[in-house]
Amino acid sequence: FVRAEPLYAGALQTLRTNVAELEGQLAGLSLFSHEAGYPVFYTEHDGLYAYLLARQLLIYSFSYPTPADKPTTRVVVSALHRPEDLARLANAVRAFAALVGR
């Protein structure tokens, strides 16, 4: 653990790169609320979850704070995502946005 600092630094840089990549690929869409540089992309369009799941893309969507509440739907980027993962996601999100006019 003590010698893992370079691994953490590398993973943080990869995460930053991945977030910037997805931000660029989703630029111009009004589908998400997003803070620049933060790895979470929130949407009020809960139908995105089912749309992506049907295309074998899994994002977060769960009711919070209780099961009776409206679902919270969001995309969370990690350092483990590959560029092709992000491109596939962005293409599917753009197709969904075109369907809902966003």
FIDRENGU-158215 format. One record per residue (C-alpha): residue in one letter; x, y, z; residue number from 1. Coordinates in Angstrom, 2 decimals. Layout:
MILUM   res        c1        c2        c3     n
MILUM     A         X         Y         Z   NUM
...
***
This chain:
MILUM   res        c1        c2        c3     n
MILUM     F      0.00      0.00      0.00     1
MILUM     V      2.80      2.40      0.90     2
MILUM     R      4.42      1.93     -2.51     3
MILUM     A      1.17      2.25     -4.46     4
MILUM     E      1.22      6.05     -4.78     5
MILUM     P      2.30      5.91     -8.46     6
MILUM     L     -0.61      3.55     -9.17     7
MILUM     Y     -3.08      5.93     -7.55     8
MILUM     A     -1.61      8.90     -9.41     9
MILUM     G     -1.85      7.01    -12.71    10
MILUM     A     -5.44      5.96    -12.05    11
MILUM     L     -6.39      9.54    -11.15    12
MILUM     Q     -4.90     10.80    -14.40    13
MILUM     T     -6.75      8.10    -16.36    14
MILUM     L     -9.99      9.07    -14.61    15
MILUM     R     -9.47     12.74    -15.48    16
MILUM     T     -8.75     11.81    -19.09    17
MILUM     N    -11.87      9.62    -19.25    18
MILUM     V    -14.10     12.35    -17.80    19
MILUM     A    -12.73     14.92    -20.24    20
MILUM     E    -13.24     12.48    -23.12    21
MILUM     L    -16.88     11.83    -22.24    22
MILUM     E    -17.49     15.54    -21.65    23
MILUM     G    -16.23     16.18    -25.16    24
MILUM     Q    -18.30     13.40    -26.70    25
MILUM     L    -21.48     14.60    -24.98    26
MILUM     A    -20.89     18.31    -25.63    27
MILUM     G    -23.94     20.08    -26.96    28
MILUM     L    -26.47     17.73    -25.34    29
MILUM     S    -28.84     19.15    -22.76    30
MILUM     L    -29.56     15.68    -21.39    31
MILUM     F    -27.22     15.84    -18.38    32
MILUM     S    -26.47     18.01    -15.40    33
MILUM     H    -22.74     17.82    -14.93    34
MILUM     E    -19.98     19.63    -13.07    35
MILUM     A    -16.88     19.91    -15.27    36
MILUM     G    -14.20     17.41    -14.26    37
MILUM     Y    -16.52     15.45    -11.94    38
MILUM     P    -17.07     11.81    -12.98    39
MILUM     V    -20.88     11.81    -12.56    40
MILUM     F    -23.36     12.78    -15.28    41
MILUM     Y    -26.91     13.12    -13.86    42
MILUM     T    -30.08     13.06    -15.95    43
MILUM     E    -33.76     13.49    -15.16    44
MILUM     H    -34.57     11.30    -18.18    45
MILUM     D    -34.98      8.01    -16.34    46
MILUM     G    -35.82      6.28    -19.63    47
MILUM     L    -32.11      6.46    -20.46    48
MILUM     Y    -31.49      3.58    -18.06    49
MILUM     A    -33.81      1.15    -19.89    50
MILUM     Y    -32.64      2.40    -23.29    51
MILUM     L    -28.99      1.73    -22.46    52
MILUM     L    -29.70     -1.54    -20.67    53
MILUM     A    -31.42     -2.84    -23.82    54
MILUM     R    -28.10     -2.12    -25.57    55
MILUM     Q    -26.10     -3.92    -22.87    56
MILUM     L    -24.86     -0.71    -21.26    57
MILUM     L    -25.39     -0.51    -17.52    58
MILUM     I    -25.66      2.80    -15.68    59
MILUM     Y    -27.01      3.70    -12.27    60
MILUM     S    -30.73      4.22    -11.68    61
MILUM     F    -32.26      3.69     -8.27    62
MILUM     S    -34.82      5.32     -6.03    63
MILUM     Y    -33.36      7.41     -3.25    64
MILUM     P    -33.66      7.91     -0.34    65
MILUM     T    -36.57      5.46     -0.19    66
MILUM     P    -37.87      2.91     -2.72    67
MILUM     A    -40.97      5.09     -3.18    68
MILUM     D    -38.94      8.09     -4.39    69
MILUM     K    -38.23      9.02     -8.00    70
MILUM     P    -35.23      7.15     -9.44    71
MILUM     T    -31.88      8.87     -9.60    72
MILUM     T    -30.35      8.13    -13.01    73
MILUM     R    -26.69      8.84    -13.69    74
MILUM     V    -23.62      7.77    -15.56    75
MILUM     V    -20.51      7.32    -13.43    76
MILUM     V    -17.13      7.27    -15.19    77
MILUM     S    -14.19      5.35    -13.72    78
MILUM     A    -10.50      4.92    -14.48    79
MILUM     L    -11.30      1.39    -15.65    80
MILUM     H    -13.34      2.56    -18.62    81
MILUM     R    -11.55      2.27    -21.96    82
MILUM     P    -11.86      4.83    -24.75    83
MILUM     E    -13.99      2.40    -26.76    84
MILUM     D    -16.35      2.00    -23.76    85
MILUM     L    -16.84      5.75    -23.61    86
MILUM     A    -17.35      6.03    -27.36    87
MILUM     R    -19.96      3.26    -27.32    88
MILUM     L    -21.77      4.91    -24.43    89
MILUM     A    -21.64      8.35    -26.04    90
MILUM     N    -23.05      7.01    -29.32    91
MILUM     A    -25.95      5.35    -27.51    92
MILUM     V    -26.61      8.45    -25.39    93
MILUM     R    -26.64     10.64    -28.51    94
MILUM     A    -29.16      8.28    -30.13    95
MILUM     F    -31.37      8.45    -27.03    96
MILUM     A    -31.06     12.25    -26.91    97
MILUM     A    -32.21     12.43    -30.52    98
MILUM     L    -35.29     10.37    -29.60    99
MILUM     V    -36.24     12.63    -26.71   100
MILUM     G    -35.24     15.86    -28.41   101
MILUM     R    -32.37     16.79    -26.10   102
***
